[in-house]
Amino acid sequence: MMQIAKLREEKGLTQAQLARAIDADVSTVRNLERNRSGIKSIQRIIKLCKALDCQVEDLIMMVDVEEIDQN
């Protein structure tokens, strides 16, 4: 089960603030907190990390969306 809402509240963030922090819509945060959006993908990534003994950052290269738009 996802702990996003609990962790968000512990940090004193609203859904809107978290959405801005991750460059997403509030509906995305709401869906993640309700286990409705992308959960299976997240669970697969966690399993990959465990199987490969690595961190998420090792699997996924973060890309600046603005940089892509400029090219």
C-alpha positions, 0 to 999 in steps of 0.5 A: 500500500502506498504511503504517499498521503501519510508522508505528504501530511508529515511534511506539512504539504497539501496535495497541490503543493506536492503536485507543484513539487513534482510538476504534476496535476493535483489529480495525479497526486490524488490518484497516486494516494488512492492507488489509482494511477501508476501503482503497478509500474511503481511496484515493478520498479521496486521489484526491479531494484530489489532483483538488481540490488540497485536504486531507482536512480540507477534505472531511471535517468531524470530528464529535464522536460524543458531541455527536451522541448528546446531541442 
